[in-house]
Amino acid sequence: MSIQPELKTVLKRLKLSGMLATLPDRLAYARKEKLDYAQLLELVLSDEVERRDQKHVSNRLSAAGFEEECTLERFDWSAKIRIDKARLTDLFGLHFIERKENVVFCGPVGVGKSLPRQLPRPLC
């Protein structure tokens, strides 16, 4: 299904042009599942919220200047260091913040407790 130019204009004016990428698929899904208007609206708005959240995270990661993105899913559990997986998983869940606890990483030299400090980039 194609999107009418008038709708594209309205979405752009409301700064909702991100919906344009998924709207045809969502309309087809709504027809197939016989969603009512409120359900369709909730679906496309939820998509937009998710898209914006992902964009904000991506922008923050880019602004932070990390050399690479490290995630729990990509953590090397086979590394030759002893680590409590359950404790690390809890730590990555950030529950210590709610409990108002502090976190200290300690261990021998060379096990990856700290990230290398990146030098500022030259302006020219």
C-alpha positions as CSV (number, residue, x, y, z in Angstrom):
1,M,0.0,0.0,0.0
2,S,1.3,3.4,-0.9
3,I,1.1,6.4,1.4
4,Q,-0.7,9.5,0.1
5,P,1.5,12.6,-0.3
6,E,-0.8,14.6,2.0
7,L,-0.2,12.1,4.8
8,K,3.5,12.2,4.2
9,T,3.4,16.0,4.5
10,V,1.4,15.9,7.7
11,L,3.7,13.3,9.3
12,K,6.8,15.4,8.3
13,R,5.2,18.5,9.7
14,L,4.5,16.8,13.0
15,K,8.1,15.4,13.0
16,L,6.7,11.9,12.7
17,S,8.4,11.0,9.3
18,G,10.1,8.1,11.0
19,M,6.7,6.3,10.8
20,L,6.9,6.4,7.0
21,A,9.3,3.4,6.9
22,T,7.0,1.0,8.8
23,L,3.5,2.5,8.1
24,P,2.7,0.3,5.0
25,D,3.6,-2.9,6.9
26,R,1.6,-1.8,9.9
27,L,-1.4,-1.0,7.8
28,A,-1.2,-4.4,6.1
29,Y,-0.9,-6.1,9.6
30,A,-3.8,-4.1,10.9
31,R,-6.0,-5.2,8.0
32,K,-4.9,-8.8,8.4
33,E,-5.5,-8.9,12.2
34,K,-8.6,-6.7,11.9
35,L,-7.3,-4.1,14.4
36,D,-9.5,-1.2,15.2
37,Y,-8.3,2.4,14.7
38,A,-7.2,2.8,18.3
39,Q,-5.1,-0.4,18.2
40,L,-3.5,0.7,14.9
41,L,-2.7,4.1,16.3
42,E,-1.2,2.6,19.4
43,L,0.9,0.2,17.3
44,V,2.3,2.9,15.0
45,L,2.9,5.3,17.9
46,S,4.7,2.5,19.9
47,D,6.9,1.9,16.8
48,E,7.8,5.6,16.8
49,V,8.6,5.7,20.5
50,E,10.8,2.6,20.0
51,R,12.5,4.2,17.0
52,R,13.2,7.4,18.9
53,D,14.5,5.6,21.9
54,Q,16.9,3.6,19.7
55,K,18.0,6.8,18.0
56,H,18.7,8.5,21.3
57,V,20.8,5.5,22.5
58,S,22.7,5.5,19.2
59,N,23.4,9.2,19.4
60,R,24.6,8.9,23.0
61,L,26.9,6.0,22.2
62,S,28.3,8.0,19.2
63,A,28.8,11.1,21.3
64,A,30.5,9.2,24.1
65,G,33.2,8.2,21.6
66,F,33.4,4.5,22.5
67,E,35.7,2.6,20.2
68,E,33.3,-0.3,20.2
69,E,30.0,-1.3,21.7
70,C,30.3,-3.9,24.4
71,T,27.2,-5.8,25.5
72,L,26.5,-8.7,27.9
73,E,25.5,-10.8,24.9
74,R,28.9,-10.4,23.4
75,F,30.8,-10.9,26.6
76,D,33.5,-13.6,26.3
77,W,32.6,-16.0,29.1
78,S,35.4,-18.4,27.9
79,A,38.1,-15.8,28.9
80,K,40.7,-17.1,31.3
81,I,39.5,-15.1,34.2
82,R,37.3,-16.2,37.1
83,I,34.0,-14.4,37.2
84,D,30.7,-14.9,38.8
85,K,28.2,-14.8,35.9
86,A,25.1,-14.3,38.1
87,R,26.7,-11.4,39.8
88,L,27.9,-9.8,36.6
89,T,24.4,-10.3,35.0
90,D,22.9,-8.6,38.1
91,L,25.4,-5.8,37.8
92,F,24.6,-5.2,34.2
93,G,20.9,-5.0,35.1
94,L,21.8,-1.9,37.2
95,H,19.8,-3.1,40.2
96,F,22.5,-1.8,42.5
97,I,21.3,1.7,41.7
98,E,17.8,1.0,43.0
99,R,19.4,-0.6,46.1
100,K,21.7,2.5,46.5
101,E,24.8,0.3,46.5
102,N,28.3,1.1,45.3
103,V,30.2,-1.1,42.9
104,V,34.0,-1.6,42.9
105,F,35.9,-3.7,40.3
106,C,39.0,-5.3,41.7
107,G,41.3,-8.0,40.4
108,P,44.8,-8.7,39.0
109,V,46.5,-6.6,36.4
110,G,45.4,-7.2,32.8
111,V,42.0,-8.7,33.2
112,G,40.1,-5.8,31.8
113,K,38.8,-3.8,34.8
114,S,39.3,-0.5,33.0
115,L,38.8,0.7,29.5
116,P,41.7,2.4,27.7
117,R,41.5,6.1,27.9
118,Q,41.0,7.7,24.5
119,L,43.1,10.7,23.7
120,P,41.2,13.8,22.5
121,R,41.1,14.0,18.7
122,P,43.0,16.9,17.1
123,L,40.8,19.7,15.8
124,C,42.4,19.8,12.3
